[in-house]
């Protein structure tokens, strides 16, 4: 259904969704210790100076170590492709 949010922890689903939108796995710069705050960076958005691209393997290592899930939207309520996404704690969306 258009405009509906979904939640997943499946690496293949996340990677496919991101790549369909040309998003790249990224980490906030200057966090250190190999951990950090991860994001999906979309072309043309403001993350260029604050984010550094990382490999999908590194992205999913941090994703799993931090027990994250991705809340995302395939399409907007008007039927356009949506880039909406949010990384959340898996426990906060358990049972949804």
PDB file of N, CA, C and O in Angstrom:
ATOM      1  N   UNK A   1       0.841  -1.192   0.000  1.00  0.00           N
ATOM      2  CA  UNK A   1       0.000   0.000   0.000  1.00  0.00           C
ATOM      3  C   UNK A   1       0.884   1.253   0.000  1.00  0.00           C
ATOM      4  O   UNK A   1       1.829   1.344   0.784  1.00  0.00           O
ATOM      5  N   UNK A   2       0.588   2.187  -0.850  1.00  0.00           N
ATOM      6  CA  UNK A   2       1.376   3.418  -0.973  1.00  0.00           C
ATOM      7  C   UNK A   2       1.381   4.187   0.342  1.00  0.00           C
ATOM      8  O   UNK A   2       0.349   4.325   0.999  1.00  0.00           O
ATOM      9  N   UNK A   3       2.554   4.683   0.715  1.00  0.00           N
ATOM     10  CA  UNK A   3       2.684   5.477   1.922  1.00  0.00           C
ATOM     11  C   UNK A   3       2.844   4.667   3.193  1.00  0.00           C
ATOM     12  O   UNK A   3       3.032   5.239   4.267  1.00  0.00           O
ATOM     13  N   UNK A   4       2.775   3.352   3.097  1.00  0.00           N
ATOM     14  CA  UNK A   4       2.866   2.482   4.266  1.00  0.00           C
ATOM     15  C   UNK A   4       4.328   2.194   4.596  1.00  0.00           C
ATOM     16  O   UNK A   4       5.133   1.936   3.702  1.00  0.00           O
ATOM     17  N   UNK A   5       4.664   2.240   5.881  1.00  0.00           N
ATOM     18  CA  UNK A   5       6.021   1.922   6.314  1.00  0.00           C
ATOM     19  C   UNK A   5       6.142   0.441   6.608  1.00  0.00           C
ATOM     20  O   UNK A   5       5.184  -0.207   7.031  1.00  0.00           O
ATOM     21  N   UNK A   6       7.339  -0.084   6.376  1.00  0.00           N
ATOM     22  CA  UNK A   6       7.655  -1.477   6.672  1.00  0.00           C
ATOM     23  C   UNK A   6       8.883  -1.493   7.570  1.00  0.00           C
ATOM     24  O   UNK A   6       9.586  -0.490   7.694  1.00  0.00           O
ATOM     25  N   UNK A   7       9.133  -2.627   8.188  1.00  0.00           N
ATOM     26  CA  UNK A   7      10.312  -2.793   9.026  1.00  0.00           C
ATOM     27  C   UNK A   7      10.997  -4.095   8.653  1.00  0.00           C
ATOM     28  O   UNK A   7      10.341  -5.114   8.440  1.00  0.00           O
ATOM     29  N   UNK A   8      12.338  -4.056   8.576  1.00  0.00           N
ATOM     30  CA  UNK A   8      13.083  -5.270   8.255  1.00  0.00           C
ATOM     31  C   UNK A   8      14.450  -5.255   8.923  1.00  0.00           C
ATOM     32  O   UNK A   8      14.999  -4.202   9.247  1.00  0.00           O
ATOM     33  N   UNK A   9      14.983  -6.464   9.120  1.00  0.00           N
ATOM     34  CA  UNK A   9      16.367  -6.645   9.545  1.00  0.00           C
ATOM     35  C   UNK A   9      17.127  -7.440   8.482  1.00  0.00           C
ATOM     36  O   UNK A   9      18.312  -7.728   8.652  1.00  0.00           O
ATOM     37  N   UNK A  10      16.456  -7.792   7.398  1.00  0.00           N
ATOM     38  CA  UNK A  10      17.033  -8.616   6.354  1.00  0.00           C
ATOM     39  C   UNK A  10      18.037  -7.824   5.516  1.00  0.00           C
ATOM     40  O   UNK A  10      17.680  -6.833   4.880  1.00  0.00           O
ATOM     41  N   UNK A  11      19.279  -8.265   5.522  1.00  0.00           N
ATOM     42  CA  UNK A  11      20.343  -7.545   4.822  1.00  0.00           C
ATOM     43  C   UNK A  11      20.068  -7.413   3.324  1.00  0.00           C
ATOM     44  O   UNK A  11      20.293  -6.347   2.750  1.00  0.00           O
ATOM     45  N   UNK A  12      19.587  -8.474   2.686  1.00  0.00           N
ATOM     46  CA  UNK A  12      19.324  -8.415   1.246  1.00  0.00           C
ATOM     47  C   UNK A  12      18.227  -7.414   0.915  1.00  0.00           C
ATOM     48  O   UNK A  12      18.334  -6.673  -0.062  1.00  0.00           O
ATOM     49  N   UNK A  13      17.177  -7.387   1.721  1.00  0.00           N
ATOM     50  CA  UNK A  13      16.077  -6.443   1.509  1.00  0.00           C
ATOM     51  C   UNK A  13      16.576  -5.007   1.654  1.00  0.00           C
ATOM     52  O   UNK A  13      16.243  -4.145   0.840  1.00  0.00           O
ATOM     53  N   UNK A  14      17.367  -4.752   2.681  1.00  0.00           N
ATOM     54  CA  UNK A  14      17.886  -3.408   2.924  1.00  0.00           C
ATOM     55  C   UNK A  14      18.794  -2.964   1.775  1.00  0.00           C
ATOM     56  O   UNK A  14      18.669  -1.852   1.262  1.00  0.00           O
ATOM     57  N   UNK A  15      19.697  -3.844   1.385  1.00  0.00           N
ATOM     58  CA  UNK A  15      20.638  -3.488   0.313  1.00  0.00           C
ATOM     59  C   UNK A  15      19.911  -3.248  -1.003  1.00  0.00           C
ATOM     60  O   UNK A  15      20.221  -2.295  -1.718  1.00  0.00           O
ATOM     61  N   UNK A  16      18.954  -4.096  -1.325  1.00  0.00           N
ATOM     62  CA  UNK A  16      18.181  -3.942  -2.574  1.00  0.00           C
ATOM     63  C   UNK A  16      17.407  -2.629  -2.557  1.00  0.00           C
ATOM     64  O   UNK A  16      17.420  -1.886  -3.538  1.00  0.00           O
ATOM     65  N   UNK A  17      16.728  -2.337  -1.435  1.00  0.00           N
ATOM     66  CA  UNK A  17      15.945  -1.100  -1.319  1.00  0.00           C
ATOM     67  C   UNK A  17      16.861   0.115  -1.510  1.00  0.00           C
ATOM     68  O   UNK A  17      16.527   1.036  -2.255  1.00  0.00           O
ATOM     69  N   UNK A  18      18.010   0.112  -0.839  1.00  0.00           N
ATOM     70  CA  UNK A  18      18.933   1.243  -0.927  1.00  0.00           C
ATOM     71  C   UNK A  18      19.497   1.396  -2.340  1.00  0.00           C
ATOM     72  O   UNK A  18      19.540   2.502  -2.878  1.00  0.00           O
ATOM     73  N   UNK A  19      19.924   0.293  -2.934  1.00  0.00           N
ATOM     74  CA  UNK A  19      20.533   0.375  -4.262  1.00  0.00           C
ATOM     75  C   UNK A  19      19.542   0.801  -5.334  1.00  0.00           C
ATOM     76  O   UNK A  19      19.930   1.432  -6.317  1.00  0.00           O
ATOM     77  N   UNK A  20      18.268   0.464  -5.160  1.00  0.00           N
ATOM     78  CA  UNK A  20      17.248   0.929  -6.106  1.00  0.00           C
ATOM     79  C   UNK A  20      17.137   2.453  -6.085  1.00  0.00           C
ATOM     80  O   UNK A  20      16.637   3.050  -7.039  1.00  0.00           O
ATOM     81  N   UNK A  21      17.597   3.083  -5.008  1.00  0.00           N
ATOM     82  CA  UNK A  21      17.520   4.530  -4.843  1.00  0.00           C
ATOM     83  C   UNK A  21      18.902   5.186  -4.915  1.00  0.00           C
ATOM     84  O   UNK A  21      19.052   6.365  -4.596  1.00  0.00           O
ATOM     85  N   UNK A  22      19.908   4.415  -5.336  1.00  0.00           N
ATOM     86  CA  UNK A  22      21.297   4.885  -5.430  1.00  0.00           C
ATOM     87  C   UNK A  22      21.875   5.328  -4.092  1.00  0.00           C
ATOM     88  O   UNK A  22      22.806   6.133  -4.063  1.00  0.00           O
ATOM     89  N   UNK A  23      21.342   4.821  -2.987  1.00  0.00           N
ATOM     90  CA  UNK A  23      21.871   5.147  -1.658  1.00  0.00           C
ATOM     91  C   UNK A  23      23.105   4.295  -1.388  1.00  0.00           C
ATOM     92  O   UNK A  23      23.213   3.166  -1.865  1.00  0.00           O
ATOM     93  N   UNK A  24      24.022   4.847  -0.625  1.00  0.00           N
ATOM     94  CA  UNK A  24      25.265   4.162  -0.282  1.00  0.00           C
ATOM     95  C   UNK A  24      25.357   3.980   1.234  1.00  0.00           C
ATOM     96  O   UNK A  24      24.935   4.850   1.996  1.00  0.00           O
ATOM     97  N   UNK A  25      25.912   2.840   1.667  1.00  0.00           N
ATOM     98  CA  UNK A  25      26.118   2.637   3.102  1.00  0.00           C
ATOM     99  C   UNK A  25      27.176   3.615   3.600  1.00  0.00           C
ATOM    100  O   UNK A  25      28.234   3.756   2.986  1.00  0.00           O
ATOM    101  N   UNK A  26      26.893   4.287   4.705  1.00  0.00           N
ATOM    102  CA  UNK A  26      27.782   5.333   5.201  1.00  0.00           C
ATOM    103  C   UNK A  26      27.815   5.343   6.720  1.00  0.00           C
ATOM    104  O   UNK A  26      26.966   4.767   7.400  1.00  0.00           O
ATOM    105  N   UNK A  27      28.842   6.029   7.220  1.00  0.00           N
ATOM    106  CA  UNK A  27      29.005   6.200   8.661  1.00  0.00           C
ATOM    107  C   UNK A  27      29.278   7.673   8.918  1.00  0.00           C
ATOM    108  O   UNK A  27      29.913   8.347   8.107  1.00  0.00           O
ATOM    109  N   UNK A  28      28.796   8.169  10.053  1.00  0.00           N
ATOM    110  CA  UNK A  28      29.084   9.546  10.434  1.00  0.00           C
ATOM    111  C   UNK A  28      30.585   9.642  10.689  1.00  0.00           C
ATOM    112  O   UNK A  28      31.153   8.813  11.400  1.00  0.00           O
ATOM    113  N   UNK A  29      31.226  10.656  10.107  1.00  0.00           N
ATOM    114  CA  UNK A  29      32.678  10.849  10.261  1.00  0.00           C
ATOM    115  C   UNK A  29      33.035  11.188  11.703  1.00  0.00           C
ATOM    116  O   UNK A  29      32.210  11.678  12.474  1.00  0.00           O
ATOM    117  N   UNK A  30      34.277  10.914  12.034  1.00  0.00           N
ATOM    118  CA  UNK A  30      34.861  11.316  13.321  1.00  0.00           C
ATOM    119  C   UNK A  30      34.212  10.673  14.536  1.00  0.00           C
ATOM    120  O   UNK A  30      34.183  11.266  15.615  1.00  0.00           O
ATOM    121  N   UNK A  31      33.687   9.450  14.365  1.00  0.00           N
ATOM    122  CA  UNK A  31      33.126   8.760  15.527  1.00  0.00           C
ATOM    123  C   UNK A  31      34.188   7.871  16.162  1.00  0.00           C
ATOM    124  O   UNK A  31      34.199   7.695  17.380  1.00  0.00           O
ATOM    125  N   UNK A  32      35.089   7.303  15.344  1.00  0.00           N
ATOM    126  CA  UNK A  32      36.204   6.522  15.855  1.00  0.00           C
ATOM    127  C   UNK A  32      35.860   5.103  16.223  1.00  0.00           C
ATOM    128  O   UNK A  32      34.715   4.683  16.056  1.00  0.00           O
ATOM    129  N   UNK A  33      36.797   4.373  16.708  1.00  0.00           N
ATOM    130  CA  UNK A  33      36.785   2.993  17.216  1.00  0.00           C
ATOM    131  C   UNK A  33      36.140   1.953  16.308  1.00  0.00           C
ATOM    132  O   UNK A  33      35.789   0.875  16.788  1.00  0.00           O
ATOM    133  N   UNK A  34      35.969   2.228  15.020  1.00  0.00           N
ATOM    134  CA  UNK A  34      35.415   1.236  14.102  1.00  0.00           C
ATOM    135  C   UNK A  34      33.919   1.059  14.233  1.00  0.00           C
ATOM    136  O   UNK A  34      33.315   0.333  13.443  1.00  0.00           O
ATOM    137  N   UNK A  35      33.314   1.695  15.197  1.00  0.00           N
ATOM    138  CA  UNK A  35      31.869   1.615  15.369  1.00  0.00           C
ATOM    139  C   UNK A  35      31.241   2.794  14.682  1.00  0.00           C
ATOM    140  O   UNK A  35      31.606   3.148  13.561  1.00  0.00           O
ATOM    141  N   UNK A  36      30.308   3.390  15.351  1.00  0.00           N
ATOM    142  CA  UNK A  36      29.785   4.618  14.816  1.00  0.00           C
ATOM    143  C   UNK A  36      28.322   4.571  14.479  1.00  0.00           C
ATOM    144  O   UNK A  36      27.627   3.573  14.676  1.00  0.00           O
ATOM    145  N   UNK A  37      27.898   5.669  13.975  1.00  0.00           N
ATOM    146  CA  UNK A  37      26.509   5.868  13.602  1.00  0.00           C
ATOM    147  C   UNK A  37      26.413   5.677  12.102  1.00  0.00           C
ATOM    148  O   UNK A  37      27.083   6.370  11.337  1.00  0.00           O
ATOM    149  N   UNK A  38      25.584   4.741  11.683  1.00  0.00           N
ATOM    150  CA  UNK A  38      25.456   4.454  10.258  1.00  0.00           C
ATOM    151  C   UNK A  38      24.220   5.125   9.676  1.00  0.00           C
ATOM    152  O   UNK A  38      23.243   5.402  10.372  1.00  0.00           O
ATOM    153  N   UNK A  39      24.298   5.371   8.392  1.00  0.00           N
ATOM    154  CA  UNK A  39      23.208   5.995   7.638  1.00  0.00           C
ATOM    155  C   UNK A  39      23.220   5.439   6.229  1.00  0.00           C
ATOM    156  O   UNK A  39      24.214   4.866   5.783  1.00  0.00           O
ATOM    157  N   UNK A  40      22.104   5.613   5.530  1.00  0.00           N
ATOM    158  CA  UNK A  40      22.061   5.395   4.088  1.00  0.00           C
ATOM    159  C   UNK A  40      22.136   6.782   3.469  1.00  0.00           C
ATOM    160  O   UNK A  40      21.291   7.637   3.735  1.00  0.00           O
ATOM    161  N   UNK A  41      23.148   6.998   2.646  1.00  0.00           N
ATOM    162  CA  UNK A  41      23.393   8.311   2.058  1.00  0.00           C
ATOM    163  C   UNK A  41      22.872   8.340   0.631  1.00  0.00           C
ATOM    164  O   UNK A  41      23.274   7.530  -0.205  1.00  0.00           O
ATOM    165  N   UNK A  42      21.977   9.276   0.359  1.00  0.00           N
ATOM    166  CA  UNK A  42      21.349   9.408  -0.949  1.00  0.00           C
ATOM    167  C   UNK A  42      22.004  10.520  -1.749  1.00  0.00           C
ATOM    168  O   UNK A  42      22.377  11.549  -1.185  1.00  0.00           O
ATOM    169  N   UNK A  43      22.149  10.327  -3.069  1.00  0.00           N
ATOM    170  CA  UNK A  43      22.758  11.376  -3.903  1.00  0.00           C
ATOM    171  C   UNK A  43      21.966  12.681  -3.812  1.00  0.00           C
ATOM    172  O   UNK A  43      20.735  12.677  -3.828  1.00  0.00           O
ATOM    173  N   UNK A  44      22.690  13.789  -3.716  1.00  0.00           N
ATOM    174  CA  UNK A  44      22.040  15.090  -3.711  1.00  0.00           C
ATOM    175  C   UNK A  44      21.570  15.555  -2.348  1.00  0.00           C
ATOM    176  O   UNK A  44      20.958  16.617  -2.241  1.00  0.00           O
ATOM    177  N   UNK A  45      21.842  14.781  -1.294  1.00  0.00           N
ATOM    178  CA  UNK A  45      21.440  15.202   0.050  1.00  0.00           C
ATOM    179  C   UNK A  45      22.643  15.744   0.793  1.00  0.00           C
ATOM    180  O   UNK A  45      23.761  15.684   0.283  1.00  0.00           O
ATOM    181  N   UNK A  46      22.437  16.263   1.971  1.00  0.00           N
ATOM    182  CA  UNK A  46      23.467  17.030   2.669  1.00  0.00           C
ATOM    183  C   UNK A  46      24.515  16.198   3.396  1.00  0.00           C
ATOM    184  O   UNK A  46      25.336  16.774   4.110  1.00  0.00           O
ATOM    185  N   UNK A  47      24.531  14.902   3.256  1.00  0.00           N
ATOM    186  CA  UNK A  47      25.464  14.075   4.001  1.00  0.00           C
ATOM    187  C   UNK A  47      26.897  14.113   3.521  1.00  0.00           C
ATOM    188  O   UNK A  47      27.770  13.526   4.160  1.00  0.00           O
ATOM    189  N   UNK A  48      27.167  14.780   2.421  1.00  0.00           N
ATOM    190  CA  UNK A  48      28.484  14.737   1.786  1.00  0.00           C
ATOM    191  C   UNK A  48      29.627  15.073   2.750  1.00  0.00           C
ATOM    192  O   UNK A  48      30.642  14.377   2.749  1.00  0.00           O
ATOM    193  N   UNK A  49      29.492  16.099   3.557  1.00  0.00           N
ATOM    194  CA  UNK A  49      30.578  16.513   4.446  1.00  0.00           C
ATOM    195  C   UNK A  49      30.569  15.781   5.780  1.00  0.00           C
ATOM    196  O   UNK A  49      31.603  15.711   6.443  1.00  0.00           O
ATOM    197  N   UNK A  50      29.450  15.244   6.183  1.00  0.00           N
ATOM    198  CA  UNK A  50      29.345  14.609   7.490  1.00  0.00           C
ATOM    199  C   UNK A  50      29.479  13.087   7.445  1.00  0.00           C
ATOM    200  O   UNK A  50      29.716  12.456   8.475  1.00  0.00           O
ATOM    201  N   UNK A  51      29.328  12.492   6.254  1.00  0.00           N
ATOM    202  CA  UNK A  51      29.334  11.038   6.143  1.00  0.00           C
ATOM    203  C   UNK A  51      30.501  10.544   5.309  1.00  0.00           C
ATOM    204  O   UNK A  51      30.994  11.243   4.423  1.00  0.00           O
ATOM    205  N   UNK A  52      30.939   9.318   5.610  1.00  0.00           N
ATOM    206  CA  UNK A  52      31.937   8.653   4.783  1.00  0.00           C
ATOM    207  C   UNK A  52      31.355   7.315   4.340  1.00  0.00           C
ATOM    208  O   UNK A  52      30.747   6.596   5.132  1.00  0.00           O
ATOM    209  N   UNK A  53      31.550   6.994   3.068  1.00  0.00           N
ATOM    210  CA  UNK A  53      31.036   5.741   2.550  1.00  0.00           C
ATOM    211  C   UNK A  53      31.815   4.573   3.146  1.00  0.00           C
ATOM    212  O   UNK A  53      33.035   4.638   3.293  1.00  0.00           O
ATOM    213  N   UNK A  54      31.096   3.506   3.488  1.00  0.00           N
ATOM    214  CA  UNK A  54      31.705   2.281   3.996  1.00  0.00           C
ATOM    215  C   UNK A  54      31.174   1.114   3.168  1.00  0.00           C
ATOM    216  O   UNK A  54      30.240   1.281   2.383  1.00  0.00           O
ATOM    217  N   UNK A  55      31.761  -0.054   3.339  1.00  0.00           N
ATOM    218  CA  UNK A  55      31.299  -1.238   2.610  1.00  0.00           C
ATOM    219  C   UNK A  55      29.978  -1.732   3.203  1.00  0.00           C
ATOM    220  O   UNK A  55      29.641  -1.430   4.348  1.00  0.00           O
ATOM    221  N   UNK A  56      29.249  -2.487   2.407  1.00  0.00           N
ATOM    222  CA  UNK A  56      28.028  -3.100   2.930  1.00  0.00           C
ATOM    223  C   UNK A  56      28.363  -4.028   4.088  1.00  0.00           C
ATOM    224  O   UNK A  56      27.603  -4.106   5.053  1.00  0.00           O
ATOM    225  N   UNK A  57      29.489  -4.732   4.008  1.00  0.00           N
ATOM    226  CA  UNK A  57      29.881  -5.643   5.088  1.00  0.00           C
ATOM    227  C   UNK A  57      30.062  -4.890   6.399  1.00  0.00           C
ATOM    228  O   UNK A  57      29.587  -5.334   7.444  1.00  0.00           O
ATOM    229  N   UNK A  58      30.750  -3.747   6.346  1.00  0.00           N
ATOM    230  CA  UNK A  58      30.943  -2.916   7.534  1.00  0.00           C
ATOM    231  C   UNK A  58      29.604  -2.357   8.019  1.00  0.00           C
ATOM    232  O   UNK A  58      29.331  -2.352   9.219  1.00  0.00           O
ATOM    233  N   UNK A  59      28.784  -1.894   7.103  1.00  0.00           N
ATOM    234  CA  UNK A  59      27.466  -1.364   7.460  1.00  0.00           C
ATOM    235  C   UNK A  59      26.666  -2.408   8.233  1.00  0.00           C
ATOM    236  O   UNK A  59      26.113  -2.114   9.293  1.00  0.00           O
ATOM    237  N   UNK A  60      26.605  -3.633   7.697  1.00  0.00           N
ATOM    238  CA  UNK A  60      25.800  -4.668   8.352  1.00  0.00           C
ATOM    239  C   UNK A  60      26.439  -5.193   9.628  1.00  0.00           C
ATOM    240  O   UNK A  60      25.725  -5.680  10.504  1.00  0.00           O
ATOM    241  N   UNK A  61      27.763  -5.111   9.763  1.00  0.00           N
ATOM    242  CA  UNK A  61      28.412  -5.479  11.025  1.00  0.00           C
ATOM    243  C   UNK A  61      27.930  -4.524  12.119  1.00  0.00           C
ATOM    244  O   UNK A  61      27.522  -4.963  13.194  1.00  0.00           O
ATOM    245  N   UNK A  62      27.978  -3.231  11.845  1.00  0.00           N
ATOM    246  CA  UNK A  62      27.535  -2.230  12.815  1.00  0.00           C
ATOM    247  C   UNK A  62      26.028  -2.363  13.050  1.00  0.00           C
ATOM    248  O   UNK A  62      25.568  -2.270  14.188  1.00  0.00           O
ATOM    249  N   UNK A  63      25.271  -2.577  11.994  1.00  0.00           N
ATOM    250  CA  UNK A  63      23.815  -2.748  12.056  1.00  0.00           C
ATOM    251  C   UNK A  63      23.453  -3.871  13.031  1.00  0.00           C
ATOM    252  O   UNK A  63      22.602  -3.693  13.902  1.00  0.00           O
ATOM    253  N   UNK A  64      24.107  -5.033  12.878  1.00  0.00           N
ATOM    254  CA  UNK A  64      23.798  -6.181  13.734  1.00  0.00           C
ATOM    255  C   UNK A  64      24.335  -6.015  15.150  1.00  0.00           C
ATOM    256  O   UNK A  64      23.657  -6.373  16.113  1.00  0.00           O
ATOM    257  N   UNK A  65      25.550  -5.475  15.288  1.00  0.00           N
ATOM    258  CA  UNK A  65      26.123  -5.274  16.623  1.00  0.00           C
ATOM    259  C   UNK A  65      25.276  -4.328  17.464  1.00  0.00           C
ATOM    260  O   UNK A  65      25.233  -4.445  18.689  1.00  0.00           O
ATOM    261  N   UNK A  66      24.609  -3.400  16.810  1.00  0.00           N
ATOM    262  CA  UNK A  66      23.776  -2.428  17.528  1.00  0.00           C
ATOM    263  C   UNK A  66      22.303  -2.819  17.565  1.00  0.00           C
ATOM    264  O   UNK A  66      21.455  -2.042  18.003  1.00  0.00           O
ATOM    265  N   UNK A  67      22.008  -4.037  17.097  1.00  0.00           N
ATOM    266  CA  UNK A  67      20.646  -4.576  17.176  1.00  0.00           C
ATOM    267  C   UNK A  67      19.628  -3.647  16.512  1.00  0.00           C
ATOM    268  O   UNK A  67      18.591  -3.319  17.089  1.00  0.00           O
ATOM    269  N   UNK A  68      19.953  -3.232  15.284  1.00  0.00           N
ATOM    270  CA  UNK A  68      19.109  -2.281  14.574  1.00  0.00           C
ATOM    271  C   UNK A  68      18.132  -2.962  13.621  1.00  0.00           C
ATOM    272  O   UNK A  68      18.308  -4.117  13.234  1.00  0.00           O
ATOM    273  N   UNK A  69      17.113  -2.220  13.262  1.00  0.00           N
ATOM    274  CA  UNK A  69      16.156  -2.590  12.220  1.00  0.00           C
ATOM    275  C   UNK A  69      15.965  -1.353  11.346  1.00  0.00           C
ATOM    276  O   UNK A  69      16.194  -0.227  11.787  1.00  0.00           O
ATOM    277  N   UNK A  70      15.544  -1.575  10.108  1.00  0.00           N
ATOM    278  CA  UNK A  70      15.273  -0.459   9.206  1.00  0.00           C
ATOM    279  C   UNK A  70      13.773  -0.308   9.024  1.00  0.00           C
ATOM    280  O   UNK A  70      13.085  -1.241   8.611  1.00  0.00           O
ATOM    281  N   UNK A  71      13.279   0.882   9.338  1.00  0.00           N
ATOM    282  CA  UNK A  71      11.905   1.252   9.008  1.00  0.00           C
ATOM    283  C   UNK A  71      12.016   2.008   7.694  1.00  0.00           C
ATOM    284  O   UNK A  71      12.793   2.958   7.591  1.00  0.00           O
ATOM    285  N   UNK A  72      11.248   1.599   6.689  1.00  0.00           N
ATOM    286  CA  UNK A  72      11.377   2.200   5.366  1.00  0.00           C
ATOM    287  C   UNK A  72      10.029   2.242   4.663  1.00  0.00           C
ATOM    288  O   UNK A  72       9.057   1.621   5.093  1.00  0.00           O
ATOM    289  N   UNK A  73      10.002   2.983   3.586  1.00  0.00           N
ATOM    290  CA  UNK A  73       8.791   3.164   2.792  1.00  0.00           C
ATOM    291  C   UNK A  73       9.154   2.940   1.328  1.00  0.00           C
ATOM    292  O   UNK A  73      10.131   3.503   0.833  1.00  0.00           O
ATOM    293  N   UNK A  74       8.367   2.117   0.636  1.00  0.00           N
ATOM    294  CA  UNK A  74       8.613   1.890  -0.789  1.00  0.00           C
ATOM    295  C   UNK A  74       8.135   3.071  -1.628  1.00  0.00           C
ATOM    296  O   UNK A  74       8.846   3.543  -2.516  1.00  0.00           O
ATOM    297  N   UNK A  75       6.933   3.539  -1.339  1.00  0.00           N
ATOM    298  CA  UNK A  75       6.313   4.616  -2.114  1.00  0.00           C
ATOM    299  C   UNK A  75       5.659   5.619  -1.177  1.00  0.00           C
ATOM    300  O   UNK A  75       5.241   5.273  -0.072  1.00  0.00           O
ATOM    301  N   UNK A  76       5.575   6.865  -1.628  1.00  0.00           N
ATOM    302  CA  UNK A  76       4.861   7.884  -0.876  1.00  0.00           C
ATOM    303  C   UNK A  76       3.353   7.644  -1.015  1.00  0.00           C
ATOM    304  O   UNK A  76       2.931   6.802  -1.808  1.00  0.00           O
ATOM    305  N   UNK A  77       2.562   8.362  -0.267  1.00  0.00           N
ATOM    306  CA  UNK A  77       1.105   8.209  -0.366  1.00  0.00           C
ATOM    307  C   UNK A  77       0.583   8.609  -1.741  1.00  0.00           C
ATOM    308  O   UNK A  77      -0.504   8.189  -2.138  1.00  0.00           O
ATOM    309  N   UNK A  78       1.358   9.427  -2.480  1.00  0.00           N
ATOM    310  CA  UNK A  78       0.950   9.816  -3.835  1.00  0.00           C
ATOM    311  C   UNK A  78       1.501   8.856  -4.894  1.00  0.00           C
ATOM    312  O   UNK A  78       1.298   9.067  -6.090  1.00  0.00           O
ATOM    313  N   UNK A  79       2.203   7.791  -4.450  1.00  0.00           N
ATOM    314  CA  UNK A  79       2.672   6.770  -5.376  1.00  0.00           C
ATOM    315  C   UNK A  79       4.071   6.963  -5.931  1.00  0.00           C
ATOM    316  O   UNK A  79       4.520   6.166  -6.754  1.00  0.00           O
ATOM    317  N   UNK A  80       4.774   8.011  -5.496  1.00  0.00           N
ATOM    318  CA  UNK A  80       6.143   8.236  -5.951  1.00  0.00           C
ATOM    319  C   UNK A  80       7.112   7.394  -5.120  1.00  0.00           C
ATOM    320  O   UNK A  80       6.803   7.021  -3.988  1.00  0.00           O
ATOM    321  N   UNK A  81       8.277   7.099  -5.680  1.00  0.00           N
ATOM    322  CA  UNK A  81       9.295   6.352  -4.951  1.00  0.00           C
ATOM    323  C   UNK A  81       9.709   7.144  -3.719  1.00  0.00           C
ATOM    324  O   UNK A  81       9.990   8.340  -3.806  1.00  0.00           O
ATOM    325  N   UNK A  82       9.746   6.477  -2.580  1.00  0.00           N
ATOM    326  CA  UNK A  82      10.086   7.132  -1.323  1.00  0.00           C
ATOM    327  C   UNK A  82      11.497   6.771  -0.882  1.00  0.00           C
ATOM    328  O   UNK A  82      11.931   5.631  -1.048  1.00  0.00           O
ATOM    329  N   UNK A  83      12.210   7.738  -0.321  1.00  0.00           N
ATOM    330  CA  UNK A  83      13.518   7.503   0.286  1.00  0.00           C
ATOM    331  C   UNK A  83      13.411   7.445   1.808  1.00  0.00           C
ATOM    332  O   UNK A  83      14.427   7.335   2.494  1.00  0.00           O
ATOM    333  N   UNK A  84      12.187   7.519   2.343  1.00  0.00           N
ATOM    334  CA  UNK A  84      12.041   7.533   3.794  1.00  0.00           C
ATOM    335  C   UNK A  84      12.638   6.278   4.397  1.00  0.00           C
ATOM    336  O   UNK A  84      12.316   5.161   3.992  1.00  0.00           O
ATOM    337  N   UNK A  85      13.525   6.479   5.381  1.00  0.00           N
ATOM    338  CA  UNK A  85      14.078   5.364   6.133  1.00  0.00           C
ATOM    339  C   UNK A  85      14.558   5.857   7.477  1.00  0.00           C
ATOM    340  O   UNK A  85      14.910   7.025   7.643  1.00  0.00           O
ATOM    341  N   UNK A  86      14.567   4.942   8.438  1.00  0.00           N
ATOM    342  CA  UNK A  86      15.025   5.274   9.775  1.00  0.00           C
ATOM    343  C   UNK A  86      15.588   4.013  10.404  1.00  0.00           C
ATOM    344  O   UNK A  86      14.943   2.964  10.382  1.00  0.00           O
ATOM    345  N   UNK A  87      16.778   4.107  10.960  1.00  0.00           N
ATOM    346  CA  UNK A  87      17.360   2.991  11.685  1.00  0.00           C
ATOM    347  C   UNK A  87      16.922   3.090  13.139  1.00  0.00           C
ATOM    348  O   UNK A  87      17.103   4.123  13.784  1.00  0.00           O
ATOM    349  N   UNK A  88      16.349   2.011  13.647  1.00  0.00           N
ATOM    350  CA  UNK A  88      15.799   1.997  14.999  1.00  0.00           C
ATOM    351  C   UNK A  88      16.259   0.736  15.737  1.00  0.00           C
ATOM    352  O   UNK A  88      16.730  -0.221  15.122  1.00  0.00           O
ATOM    353  N   UNK A  89      16.117   0.754  17.040  1.00  0.00           N
ATOM    354  CA  UNK A  89      16.411  -0.426  17.850  1.00  0.00           C
ATOM    355  C   UNK A  89      15.387  -1.508  17.531  1.00  0.00           C
ATOM    356  O   UNK A  89      14.187  -1.236  17.496  1.00  0.00           O
ATOM    357  N   UNK A  90      15.850  -2.727  17.300  1.00  0.00           N
ATOM    358  CA  UNK A  90      14.945  -3.830  16.946  1.00  0.00           C
ATOM    359  C   UNK A  90      13.865  -4.036  17.994  1.00  0.00           C
ATOM    360  O   UNK A  90      12.720  -4.335  17.656  1.00  0.00           O
ATOM    361  N   UNK A  91      14.217  -3.881  19.253  1.00  0.00           N
ATOM    362  CA  UNK A  91      13.240  -4.098  20.311  1.00  0.00           C
ATOM    363  C   UNK A  91      12.110  -3.080  20.281  1.00  0.00           C
ATOM    364  O   UNK A  91      11.001  -3.368  20.732  1.00  0.00           O
ATOM    365  N   UNK A  92      12.386  -1.888  19.751  1.00  0.00           N
ATOM    366  CA  UNK A  92      11.351  -0.850  19.704  1.00  0.00           C
ATOM    367  C   UNK A  92      10.272  -1.146  18.661  1.00  0.00           C
ATOM    368  O   UNK A  92       9.196  -0.548  18.689  1.00  0.00           O
ATOM    369  N   UNK A  93      10.564  -2.073  17.740  1.00  0.00           N
ATOM    370  CA  UNK A  93       9.594  -2.412  16.703  1.00  0.00           C
ATOM    371  C   UNK A  93       9.198  -3.885  16.739  1.00  0.00           C
ATOM    372  O   UNK A  93       8.516  -4.367  15.835  1.00  0.00           O
ATOM    373  N   UNK A  94       9.617  -4.594  17.769  1.00  0.00           N
ATOM    374  CA  UNK A  94       9.291  -6.028  17.884  1.00  0.00           C
ATOM    375  C   UNK A  94       7.773  -6.207  17.929  1.00  0.00           C
ATOM    376  O   UNK A  94       7.065  -5.481  18.626  1.00  0.00           O
ATOM    377  N   UNK A  95       7.302  -7.175  17.181  1.00  0.00           N
ATOM    378  CA  UNK A  95       5.883  -7.477  17.166  1.00  0.00           C
ATOM    379  C   UNK A  95       5.060  -6.628  16.216  1.00  0.00           C
ATOM    380  O   UNK A  95       3.842  -6.790  16.143  1.00  0.00           O
ATOM    381  N   UNK A  96       5.697  -5.735  15.494  1.00  0.00           N
ATOM    382  CA  UNK A  96       4.944  -4.893  14.550  1.00  0.00           C
ATOM    383  C   UNK A  96       4.815  -5.569  13.222  1.00  0.00           C
ATOM    384  O   UNK A  96       4.215  -5.014  12.302  1.00  0.00           O
TER     385      UNK A  96
END
